[in-house]
Amino acid sequence: MTTPKQVLNTHSPSVGRDRGPYSAHSAVNNGYRGWILLLIILVALGGAALVFA
């Protein structure tokens, strides 16, 4: 007989609470939201340019 597998979800105490100072959540909360959005837009535009080239 095997033991049931432990399933991690968002309500688990070990998920989502172990955010260090270098996590994405911390970066967004520290005022880098505009820069991250700009970077995502530039990467998307670069990818589109490669596809249509």
C-alpha positions as CSV (number, residue, x, y, z in Angstrom):
1,M,0.0,0.0,0.0
2,T,1.3,3.4,-0.9
3,T,0.8,6.7,0.9
4,P,-1.1,9.4,-0.8
5,K,0.9,12.1,-2.6
6,Q,0.9,15.5,-1.0
7,V,-0.6,18.1,-3.3
8,L,0.7,21.6,-3.1
9,N,-1.8,24.4,-3.7
10,T,-2.0,28.1,-3.2
11,H,-3.5,27.6,0.3
12,S,-0.5,25.5,1.4
13,P,1.7,27.4,3.9
14,S,4.9,26.6,2.0
15,V,3.7,28.0,-1.3
16,G,4.0,31.7,-2.0
17,R,5.3,32.7,1.4
18,D,8.9,32.0,0.8
19,R,9.6,35.0,-1.3
20,G,13.1,36.3,-1.0
21,P,14.4,39.7,-1.9
22,Y,15.2,38.6,-5.5
23,S,11.7,37.2,-6.4
24,A,9.6,38.6,-9.2
25,H,6.9,39.6,-6.7
26,S,9.4,41.7,-4.8
27,A,10.7,43.3,-7.9
28,V,7.2,44.3,-9.1
29,N,6.4,45.7,-5.6
30,N,9.6,47.7,-5.5
31,G,8.6,50.0,-8.4
32,Y,10.1,48.1,-11.3
33,R,6.6,47.4,-12.8
34,G,7.1,50.0,-15.7
35,W,10.6,48.7,-16.6
36,I,9.4,45.0,-16.6
37,L,6.5,46.0,-18.8
38,L,8.8,47.9,-21.2
39,L,11.1,44.9,-21.3
40,I,8.2,42.5,-22.1
41,I,7.0,44.8,-24.9
42,L,10.5,45.1,-26.4
43,V,11.0,41.3,-26.3
44,A,7.6,40.8,-28.0
45,L,8.4,43.4,-30.7
46,G,11.8,41.8,-31.3
47,G,10.2,38.4,-31.6
48,A,7.6,39.8,-34.0
49,A,10.4,41.4,-36.1
50,L,12.2,38.1,-36.3
51,V,9.0,36.3,-37.4
52,F,8.2,38.8,-40.1
53,A,11.7,39.2,-41.4
